[in-house]
Amino acid sequence: MIYLKMDDLPAFTHTPVNDISGIHDLVVRTFHAHTTRSLQYRLKQLRSLYWGLKDAEPALTEALKLDLGKSAHESWMAEIMWCLNDIVFVCKNLEAWMVDEAAPDIPLMNQLMRPRIRKDPLGAVLIIGAFNFPFMLSLCPLIGALAAGCTAVLKPSENAPNSARIMQHVIEQSLSPDAYQVVQGGVPETTALLEQKWDKIFYTGNPVVGKIIAKKAAETLTPVTLELGGRNPAIVSKHADPRLAARRLLWTKLFCAGQVCVSQNYVLVDKDLLPALTHELGQALQEFQPKGAKGNEDYSRIVNERQWDRLKSLLDSTKGKILYGGYTDRDTLLFEPTVVQVESADDPLLQVESFGPLIPILAVQNLDEAIHIANDTDATPLAMYAFGSKADNAKVLAETRSGGATLNDAMFHASMPTLPFGGVGDSGQGSYRGRESFNCFTHRRSITQTPGWLEGLIDFRYPPYTAKKFKAVKQMADTPDFDRQGNAKKSLLWWLLLLGGKGSIASAGARWAVFVSLLAVGARMMARVR
């Protein structure tokens, strides 16, 4: 087997803007030819993509190293293996997902119409990927579109050009060119794509661009899935294990140099645990990077100068104290993991999504203050992390909102490929992963079929309306199980269980004991009479 190398591919080239309308029309025509709907077509495309990626594995790893400085370990774990496993999982389950579902909660009379839910593909879709995990965040939505029977145009991030090059090659070699296309470029090309009418737009990126896409999509009533970011809090209560919290939170900022939408943006720690947590962070940093970040092949680089400058400016703006790290090198795009103790929730490191290896820590008086700061900083972050006792974590979940959450760890909910993933509020809308990727690009179409022999039973709907027909209609109304005060009515079965009384099951048990005793006495008296 001769594996593909990056040197074998043409240079990154923007798609001519004038070609984009034709590309859109091609995938729309293909969808309306209905060739993508069958199970066998979908499976063939998915299986072909699997082997296309498998054969290009060395080039995928090389591209991630060139674009982000990612290690082979991270590239395999969070990108290549993820996409391959996603395809295998979808192929194993797709036939079952496509089967019509029986509609739930249908009254007996309406069962005669055979109500069911059909899974129809949405149509021709646009997928706009991101740079930080260029394969996973581009190809996993595409896998969902393939599984759903849609046609698609993929626009990879221009900020990871080598990854975009290899994705285009794999898709051109593996998938039907009439149904699946890649458009390369930046703002002009994306703008031209958004001028087209799509049946769904899937975007991963920042909220600023997300709002632009949502506004443009609204002009044509195009549904969108927006996978955005957020100022994700990590809350460490006084009952937390400081060593575990430190190791797990530090790892999220070493992974892809913190360029992860679900990594914590800041840490709120109980004041009594602050010394232990900061000490353990230093210990973990020494363990994970014994020779430091410089020259460390396991540690990624910032994607480009613009993002590096943004992070440096953010670090320079803080009034906090650097506890660990702080070394940066613009020439190599190195940004050392940096732990900063801040004194106020208004510090820029909390108020701005860093999307990098910055770890601001703020001490709080108690858990209530931590929850208040988290809600005030960002009411709907993409992720929420709580470290503490079972009661502490339950309180955090009950009094906050987020797209997802992990307890006593970080990012784990986002690392499960079959668990739905998505934001809420400002952090996005819609979800995908596993079966949810199929659902993301599927329309659940309600279907009924009325038999001819039923005509006599439904003639009350036809005019002229008579008193007899109106009586038949009124008989269809459901009887409420609550009274005018909003209290639940007890059913006859419940009345019998309580023997017509009120109170708890325990008091009913006492009444039943008396009742059974009376029955026994009555039985003995009847026996004597006989």
VOFIVEX-797556 format. One record per residue (C-alpha): residue in one letter; x, y, z. Coordinates in pm, 1 decimal, m for minus. Layout:
BEGIN
- bake	u	v	w
- a	X	Y	Z
...
# end
This chain:
BEGIN
- bake	u	v	w
- m	0.0	0.0	0.0
- i	141.3	339.1	m105.4
- y	6.6	604.6	128.4
- l	m75.2	955.6	16.1
- k	157.4	1237.1	122.6
- m	93.9	1611.3	137.4
- d	357.9	1670.1	m132.1
- d	137.0	1471.5	m370.1
- l	m142.6	1729.6	m346.0
- p	m186.0	2059.7	m528.3
- a	m146.8	2380.6	m330.1
- f	m439.8	2532.0	m142.4
- t	m643.4	2725.5	m398.4
- h	m955.9	2934.3	m352.3
- t	m1257.0	2819.9	m551.2
- p	m1350.4	3084.2	m813.2
- v	m1646.3	3278.6	m677.2
- n	m1816.6	3260.5	m1016.5
- d	m1818.1	2878.4	m995.2
- i	m2005.4	2860.1	m665.4
- s	m2355.0	2909.6	m805.7
- g	m2299.1	2621.2	m1047.1
- i	m2168.8	2395.7	m769.0
- h	m2481.0	2471.6	m567.8
- d	m2709.0	2398.9	m862.9
- l	m2532.7	2066.4	m926.0
- v	m2591.5	1926.1	m577.3
- v	m2950.4	2054.9	m578.8
- r	m3022.0	1881.0	m909.7
- t	m2866.6	1560.4	m782.6
- f	m3080.6	1562.8	m471.8
- h	m3396.6	1609.4	m675.6
- a	m3294.8	1311.3	m889.1
- h	m3353.8	1104.9	m568.4
- t	m3038.6	895.8	m614.6
- t	m2909.5	970.9	m264.2
- r	m3216.0	839.4	m81.1
- s	m3160.3	464.4	m86.9
- l	m2988.8	280.7	196.5
- q	m2737.9	118.4	m36.7
- y	m2631.1	451.6	m188.6
- r	m2574.4	602.9	153.8
- l	m2377.3	304.2	280.0
- k	m2161.9	295.7	m31.5
- q	m2069.0	662.2	9.5
- l	m1992.7	621.1	380.2
- r	m1781.5	309.5	329.7
- s	m1591.2	473.9	46.7
- l	m1519.0	774.9	266.9
- y	m1390.8	544.0	540.3
- w	m1131.4	387.6	313.6
- g	m1043.1	722.4	160.1
- l	m957.0	853.8	505.6
- k	m783.2	532.9	609.5
- d	m556.3	537.6	305.6
- a	m477.0	905.5	361.8
- e	m396.2	863.8	732.0
- p	m27.3	969.4	710.9
- a	m125.0	1278.5	511.0
- l	m397.5	1365.1	761.4
- t	m144.3	1349.5	1045.3
- e	105.0	1556.5	847.6
- a	m156.1	1819.6	764.2
- l	m250.6	1861.9	1131.1
- k	115.8	1899.3	1221.6
- l	163.0	2166.1	955.0
- d	m153.8	2358.0	1045.0
- l	m158.9	2337.1	1424.5
- g	154.4	2159.9	1537.9
- k	m59.0	1870.5	1662.9
- s	108.8	1554.9	1781.0
- a	34.1	1223.1	1613.9
- h	m127.4	1112.1	1942.0
- e	m379.6	1398.8	1949.7
- s	m434.5	1377.7	1574.6
- w	m528.8	1012.1	1592.9
- m	m733.2	1031.0	1913.0
- a	m943.7	1341.3	1842.2
- e	m951.0	1357.3	1464.4
- i	m867.0	1053.2	1253.6
- m	m993.1	774.4	1480.4
- w	m1297.2	983.4	1570.6
- c	m1406.0	1017.6	1206.1
- l	m1335.5	653.6	1126.2
- n	m1527.4	528.5	1429.4
- d	m1814.6	762.8	1349.4
- i	m1850.0	609.1	1003.4
- v	m1840.3	254.4	1140.6
- f	m2104.8	336.3	1403.5
- v	m2333.2	501.6	1148.8
- c	m2300.6	215.3	899.5
- k	m2394.2	m39.3	1166.2
- n	m2707.7	148.5	1269.5
- l	m2826.3	335.2	960.6
- e	m3079.4	78.5	840.7
- a	m3255.3	80.0	1179.1
- w	m3254.9	460.5	1190.5
- m	m3418.1	487.2	849.0
- v	m3716.3	267.3	935.9
- d	m4047.4	448.6	982.9
- e	m4133.5	499.1	1350.0
- a	m4470.2	427.8	1505.0
- a	m4614.1	759.6	1621.5
- p	m4645.7	782.1	2002.5
- d	m4945.7	898.8	2207.8
- i	m5207.2	818.6	1942.5
- p	m5569.8	754.5	2060.7
- l	m5724.5	422.3	1965.9
- m	m5958.0	577.3	1706.3
- n	m5668.7	743.7	1524.9
- q	m5466.0	422.8	1517.7
- l	m5688.2	320.3	1227.4
- m	m5508.0	581.2	1012.5
- r	m5171.6	406.2	1064.6
- p	m4987.8	718.0	1188.5
- r	m4609.9	692.6	1151.4
- i	m4301.9	909.8	1122.8
- r	m4095.0	887.7	808.3
- k	m3728.4	997.6	798.3
- d	m3677.5	1216.5	492.1
- p	m3348.3	1385.0	397.0
- l	m3362.3	1763.9	425.6
- g	m3205.9	1821.4	82.9
- a	m2893.3	2004.9	m31.2
- v	m2695.3	2125.6	270.3
- l	m2399.2	2354.1	336.5
- i	m2138.6	2263.0	599.8
- i	m1887.9	2523.9	717.3
- g	m1604.2	2378.2	922.6
- a	m1360.9	2515.9	1181.2
- f	m980.8	2520.4	1208.1
- n	m912.2	2378.6	1554.6
- f	m1028.9	2024.3	1476.4
- p	m1049.0	2057.7	1099.4
- f	m1133.6	1695.1	1020.2
- m	m1370.7	1614.4	1305.4
- l	m1563.5	1943.3	1285.8
- s	m1599.4	1921.7	907.7
- l	m1632.8	1552.5	834.1
- c	m1858.6	1446.3	1122.3
- p	m2139.5	1679.1	1006.7
- l	m2075.7	1553.4	652.9
- i	m2110.4	1194.9	775.5
- g	m2448.2	1291.8	921.3
- a	m2554.3	1445.7	589.9
- l	m2444.9	1132.9	400.7
- a	m2634.2	910.5	642.7
- a	m2949.4	1120.8	607.7
- g	m2942.6	1099.9	227.4
- c	m2863.9	1466.7	166.7
- t	m2629.8	1616.4	m89.2
- a	m2371.7	1856.9	48.6
- v	m2112.5	2123.9	m9.8
- l	m1831.9	2140.5	244.9
- k	m1641.2	2464.4	309.1
- p	m1338.8	2378.6	527.5
- s	m1166.0	2648.6	729.3
- e	m907.2	2842.9	532.0
- n	m711.6	2881.9	857.6
- a	m610.6	2514.9	834.7
- p	m520.0	2509.3	462.5
- n	m329.5	2181.4	460.0
- s	m615.6	1998.5	626.2
- a	m851.8	2161.1	376.2
- r	m634.8	2035.3	87.9
- i	m639.9	1674.5	201.6
- m	m1013.3	1685.1	276.6
- q	m1084.3	1804.8	m75.0
- h	m870.1	1527.4	m219.9
- v	m1033.3	1253.7	m11.3
- i	m1385.6	1373.9	m90.2
- e	m1314.3	1406.4	m463.2
- q	m1166.7	1055.8	m470.9
- s	m1421.5	887.4	m244.2
- l	m1764.4	1045.1	m294.2
- s	m1994.8	1102.8	m588.8
- p	m1893.0	1438.2	m745.1
- d	m2251.2	1506.7	m849.7
- a	m2366.1	1500.5	m488.4
- y	m2070.0	1613.1	m278.1
- q	m1842.1	1909.0	m344.9
- v	m1577.7	2110.7	m161.2
- v	m1546.2	2487.5	m185.4
- q	m1219.2	2640.9	m66.5
- g	m1165.0	3000.0	39.0
- g	m1237.6	3268.1	294.7
- v	m1489.6	3546.4	336.8
- p	m1569.8	3611.3	m35.5
- e	m1630.1	3242.6	m104.7
- t	m1835.5	3193.2	212.5
- t	m2041.0	3500.5	127.1
- a	m2111.6	3360.8	m218.8
- l	m2218.2	3028.9	m65.8
- l	m2458.1	3206.9	169.5
- e	m2619.7	3380.3	m127.4
- q	m2749.2	3040.2	m241.3
- k	m3066.5	2875.2	m114.6
- w	m2984.9	2571.9	99.7
- d	m3206.8	2324.2	279.2
- k	m2983.9	2337.1	589.2
- i	m2669.6	2522.5	696.9
- f	m2437.5	2370.1	955.0
- y	m2175.2	2607.1	1096.0
- t	m1902.3	2557.4	1355.0
- g	m1716.0	2865.2	1473.5
- n	m1749.2	3184.6	1670.9
- p	m2072.3	3364.1	1770.4
- v	m1994.9	3674.3	1560.1
- v	m1994.4	3478.5	1234.9
- g	m2275.7	3259.8	1367.0
- k	m2501.9	3564.8	1388.8
- i	m2413.7	3663.2	1030.7
- i	m2500.9	3315.0	906.8
- a	m2823.7	3299.8	1106.9
- k	m2931.9	3640.5	973.6
- k	m2856.4	3542.3	615.0
- a	m3030.0	3206.5	653.1
- a	m3339.0	3378.5	792.1
- e	m3384.1	3564.1	462.1
- t	m3472.3	3234.1	295.3
- l	m3612.6	3057.1	603.8
- t	m3320.8	2815.3	594.2
- p	m3278.0	2609.2	913.7
- v	m2936.5	2626.6	1078.8
- t	m2732.1	2432.4	1327.0
- l	m2483.0	2660.2	1500.2
- e	m2201.0	2505.7	1701.5
- l	m2046.3	2808.5	1870.6
- g	m1837.9	2871.6	2181.3
- g	m1875.6	3032.0	2519.0
- r	m1707.1	3145.3	2837.3
- n	m1722.6	2803.2	2996.7
- p	m1684.6	2796.2	3376.6
- a	m1520.4	2534.8	3592.3
- i	m1645.8	2546.8	3950.1
- v	m1430.9	2381.2	4215.7
- s	m1602.8	2357.3	4553.6
- k	m1435.3	2312.8	4890.9
- h	m1526.0	1942.3	4880.6
- a	m1337.9	1876.6	4555.3
- d	m1021.5	1669.9	4519.8
- p	m768.2	1941.7	4426.5
- r	m526.9	1701.3	4259.3
- l	m788.6	1552.4	4029.1
- a	m936.5	1893.2	3948.9
- a	m592.9	2035.5	3867.0
- r	m486.0	1748.4	3641.0
- r	m812.8	1730.8	3453.5
- l	m852.8	2103.9	3403.0
- l	m489.6	2147.6	3299.1
- w	m523.5	1874.0	3039.1
- t	m801.8	2063.1	2862.4
- k	m569.1	2360.2	2816.5
- l	m279.1	2148.0	2692.1
- f	m501.3	1971.1	2440.7
- c	m467.8	2155.7	2108.2
- a	m306.7	2437.9	2311.6
- g	m646.9	2520.6	2458.0
- q	m797.4	2592.1	2116.4
- v	m1104.2	2390.6	2209.1
- c	m1454.3	2536.5	2225.0
- v	m1545.9	2324.4	2527.7
- s	m1235.6	2387.0	2738.0
- q	m1297.2	2592.2	3052.0
- n	m1250.6	2965.5	3008.6
- y	m1190.8	3024.6	3378.1
- v	m1188.0	2846.7	3713.7
- l	m1389.0	2953.9	4019.5
- v	m1250.7	2789.0	4330.5
- d	m1352.4	2804.4	4694.4
- k	m1107.2	3032.4	4878.0
- d	m1017.7	2754.9	5123.5
- l	m911.7	2525.2	4838.8
- l	m722.8	2788.0	4635.7
- p	m373.5	2713.7	4777.5
- a	m410.6	2340.4	4724.6
- l	m546.9	2378.8	4371.3
- t	m274.2	2617.1	4256.2
- h	m7.5	2391.3	4408.5
- e	m149.5	2087.1	4228.8
- l	m164.1	2278.6	3900.7
- g	209.3	2341.8	3930.3
- q	271.7	1975.6	4008.7
- a	61.9	1858.8	3714.3
- l	229.3	2102.5	3476.8
- q	568.8	1971.6	3579.1
- e	449.5	1614.5	3525.5
- f	282.5	1675.1	3188.7
- q	558.1	1900.5	3050.0
- p	876.0	1815.2	3245.8
- k	1092.6	2010.7	3000.8
- g	840.7	2288.3	2945.7
- a	634.2	2378.6	2641.8
- k	919.9	2500.9	2424.4
- g	1035.5	2226.5	2191.5
- n	762.3	1993.6	2320.7
- e	635.9	1782.3	2029.5
- d	323.3	1685.7	2225.8
- y	211.1	2047.5	2254.4
- s	28.6	2222.9	1970.3
- r	94.3	2571.8	1839.2
- i	m148.2	2859.9	1795.0
- v	m299.8	2837.9	1448.9
- n	m174.2	3171.9	1309.4
- e	m28.5	3514.0	1395.0
- r	m367.0	3682.0	1422.8
- q	m486.7	3439.5	1687.5
- w	m150.2	3454.5	1866.0
- d	m166.4	3836.2	1876.1
- r	m520.2	3820.7	2014.6
- l	m412.5	3586.4	2295.4
- k	m103.5	3794.9	2376.7
- s	m313.0	4110.1	2393.9
- l	m560.5	3934.6	2622.2
- l	m284.1	3814.4	2854.4
- d	m128.1	4163.2	2862.7
- s	m464.6	4316.0	2958.0
- t	m514.2	4116.8	3278.1
- k	m457.4	4268.0	3621.7
- g	m398.4	3920.9	3760.4
- k	m76.8	3754.0	3876.3
- i	89.6	3489.6	3658.4
- l	154.1	3181.6	3873.9
- y	289.8	2947.9	3606.6
- g	387.9	2988.4	3244.0
- g	365.6	3311.1	3050.7
- y	637.2	3244.8	2793.0
- t	540.5	3320.3	2432.2
- d	716.7	3321.3	2094.9
- r	541.6	3478.5	1796.8
- d	794.6	3341.0	1545.7
- t	703.9	2981.0	1632.5
- l	344.5	3058.1	1744.3
- l	425.3	2907.9	2081.9
- f	203.4	3011.3	2371.5
- e	290.8	2845.0	2697.6
- p	6.4	2722.3	2920.7
- t	m37.7	3008.2	3163.5
- v	m206.9	3001.8	3504.4
- v	m318.5	3345.8	3624.0
- q	m472.5	3427.4	3960.4
- v	m720.8	3712.1	3909.4
- e	m891.8	3923.5	4172.3
- s	m1216.8	4020.5	4001.0
- a	m1488.8	3867.1	3787.1
- d	m1451.1	4174.4	3564.4
- d	m1101.3	4073.9	3459.2
- p	m1069.7	4040.4	3078.9
- l	m959.1	3680.2	3114.3
- l	m1307.6	3595.7	3243.9
- q	m1508.5	3832.0	3028.7
- v	m1356.1	3727.5	2692.7
- e	m1344.0	3374.8	2550.5
- s	m971.5	3307.4	2532.3
- f	m977.4	3001.6	2304.8
- g	m620.9	2932.5	2408.1
- p	m398.2	2799.9	2689.7
- l	m490.1	3064.6	2947.8
- i	m612.1	2942.2	3288.8
- p	m746.1	3228.1	3500.3
- i	m841.5	3135.1	3857.0
- l	m1069.8	3339.8	4079.9
- a	m1122.6	3260.3	4448.5
- v	m1482.6	3279.3	4574.9
- q	m1639.9	3279.4	4918.7
- n	m1869.5	2985.5	4856.9
- l	m2057.6	2784.4	4599.3
- d	m2343.2	3035.4	4576.9
- e	m2102.5	3310.3	4475.7
- a	m1942.8	3085.0	4214.0
- i	m2280.6	3006.5	4058.7
- h	m2375.5	3375.1	4060.5
- i	m2052.8	3474.7	3882.6
- a	m2088.0	3194.9	3627.8
- n	m2445.3	3294.6	3540.9
- d	m2355.7	3663.5	3528.2
- t	m2049.9	3606.8	3307.2
- d	m2222.8	3385.1	3050.8
- a	m2574.9	3256.4	3114.9
- t	m2559.6	2992.9	2839.1
- p	m2203.4	2866.1	2787.9
- l	m2126.4	2568.8	2571.3
- a	m1995.6	2366.1	2865.3
- m	m2000.7	2361.2	3243.4
- y	m1765.1	2175.4	3477.0
- a	m1827.7	2112.8	3845.7
- f	m1584.8	1954.0	4089.9
- g	m1718.7	1873.0	4433.5
- s	m1947.4	1651.5	4633.6
- k	m2258.7	1494.5	4487.9
- a	m2470.8	1763.2	4653.5
- d	m2241.7	2043.2	4526.6
- n	m2254.5	1918.1	4170.8
- a	m2631.3	1872.1	4182.5
- k	m2667.5	2232.9	4299.9
- v	m2450.6	2359.7	4012.4
- l	m2656.5	2168.2	3756.5
- a	m2984.1	2283.8	3908.5
- e	m2891.4	2652.1	3911.6
- t	m2706.6	2695.4	3581.2
- r	m2754.3	2633.4	3209.3
- s	m2508.7	2510.5	2947.4
- g	m2492.7	2313.7	2625.4
- g	m2343.2	2018.9	2812.3
- a	m2173.7	1944.6	3141.9
- t	m1917.9	1713.0	3295.9
- l	m1895.2	1647.7	3668.7
- n	m1558.4	1592.3	3840.0
- d	m1383.5	1602.8	3504.2
- a	m1351.6	1828.4	3201.0
- m	m1467.7	1782.9	2842.2
- f	m1570.9	1420.9	2893.0
- h	m1929.3	1475.0	2775.8
- a	m1788.4	1623.8	2453.2
- s	m1553.6	1330.1	2402.3
- m	m1828.9	1069.8	2375.7
- p	m1895.5	1033.5	2001.2
- t	m2246.5	891.8	2040.2
- l	m2372.3	1150.3	2291.8
- p	m2561.1	1448.6	2142.8
- f	m2343.0	1758.7	2141.3
- g	m2456.3	2117.8	2100.3
- g	m2501.4	2456.2	2258.2
- v	m2788.7	2653.4	2403.5
- g	m2864.9	3023.2	2374.5
- d	m2552.8	3219.9	2281.7
- s	m2343.1	2902.6	2252.8
- g	m2545.1	2764.2	1964.1
- q	m2851.5	2575.4	1855.5
- g	m2905.7	2220.7	1739.4
- s	m2691.2	1917.5	1810.8
- y	m2514.9	1629.6	1638.2
- r	m2290.6	1325.1	1702.0
- g	m2389.4	961.6	1660.7
- r	m2758.1	918.2	1584.5
- e	m2812.4	1288.1	1643.1
- s	m2600.3	1358.9	1332.1
- f	m2851.9	1160.3	1128.2
- n	m3139.6	1346.0	1293.9
- c	m2968.8	1679.6	1231.6
- f	m3008.1	1643.5	854.9
- t	m3338.9	1455.1	861.4
- h	m3697.4	1578.2	846.3
- r	m3934.2	1375.9	1062.7
- r	m4234.5	1359.6	832.1
- s	m4567.2	1263.9	989.6
- i	m4772.8	1030.2	770.4
- t	m5130.3	899.3	801.0
- q	m5343.8	689.5	566.4
- t	m5722.5	699.1	593.0
- p	m5901.8	384.5	469.6
- g	m6211.6	423.1	253.3
- w	m6433.9	211.2	476.9
- l	m6390.6	467.5	756.9
- e	m6601.3	729.3	576.6
- g	m6915.2	667.4	779.1
- l	m6730.8	720.9	1105.9
- i	m6582.4	1057.6	1007.5
- d	m6876.6	1215.1	826.6
- f	m6932.8	1449.9	1123.7
- r	m6663.5	1675.3	973.4
- y	m6866.0	1746.1	658.6
- p	m7122.0	2028.3	631.6
- p	m7402.6	2092.9	673.7
- y	m7334.0	2080.0	1047.3
- t	m7618.8	1937.2	1255.7
- a	m7690.7	1900.6	1626.9
- k	m7618.4	1530.2	1595.6
- k	m7275.2	1596.7	1437.6
- f	m7193.8	1859.5	1697.6
- k	m7276.2	1612.8	1975.2
- a	m7041.4	1360.4	1818.0
- v	m6762.1	1620.6	1806.9
- k	m6812.6	1723.5	2170.6
- q	m6780.9	1363.1	2280.5
- m	m6421.7	1368.5	2155.9
- a	m6310.1	1612.6	2427.0
- d	m6080.3	1469.8	2693.0
- t	m6178.7	1489.9	3059.3
- p	m5922.2	1679.1	3269.3
- d	m5752.8	1499.1	3555.9
- f	m5731.5	1821.5	3761.4
- d	m5981.2	2049.8	3933.7
- r	m6038.4	2427.9	3906.8
- q	m5773.4	2493.4	4169.6
- g	m5512.8	2308.6	3967.4
- n	m5507.2	2008.6	4196.0
- a	m5484.1	1660.8	4050.2
- k	m5800.7	1454.9	4065.8
- k	m5772.3	1108.7	4204.9
- s	m5883.7	823.2	3985.2
- l	m6135.0	560.2	4097.3
- l	m5847.6	317.6	4146.2
- w	m5668.5	567.6	4370.1
- w	m5993.4	631.0	4564.9
- l	m6029.9	259.2	4625.6
- l	m5663.9	230.7	4726.7
- l	m5713.2	502.8	4990.2
- l	m6055.3	362.3	5083.2
- g	m6211.9	697.6	5003.8
- g	m5989.0	880.8	5250.8
- k	m5710.3	1135.6	5221.3
- g	m5348.8	1132.6	5322.7
- s	m5050.1	910.7	5258.3
- i	m5012.6	547.7	5164.5
- a	m4923.0	481.0	5528.9
- s	m5255.8	618.3	5654.0
- a	m5432.9	421.7	5382.4
- g	m5251.5	112.4	5505.4
- a	m5395.6	166.9	5852.9
- r	m5745.3	199.4	5708.2
- w	m5694.0	m118.6	5508.2
- a	m5581.0	m300.4	5824.8
- v	m5897.4	m193.0	6003.3
- f	m6104.5	m284.8	5697.9
- v	m5949.8	m632.0	5675.0
- s	m6002.9	m684.9	6048.2
- l	m6369.6	m592.2	6013.6
- l	m6402.9	m832.9	5723.2
- a	m6249.5	m1108.4	5935.1
- v	m6486.4	m1036.0	6223.1
- g	m6780.7	m1034.2	5984.5
- a	m6670.7	m1365.8	5837.1
- r	m6650.4	m1529.1	6180.5
- m	m6997.1	m1399.6	6274.0
- m	m7143.6	m1536.5	5949.8
- a	m6982.5	m1871.1	6021.2
- r	m7148.4	m1887.3	6365.3
- v	m7486.2	m1802.3	6220.4
- r	m7455.3	m2090.8	5978.0
# end
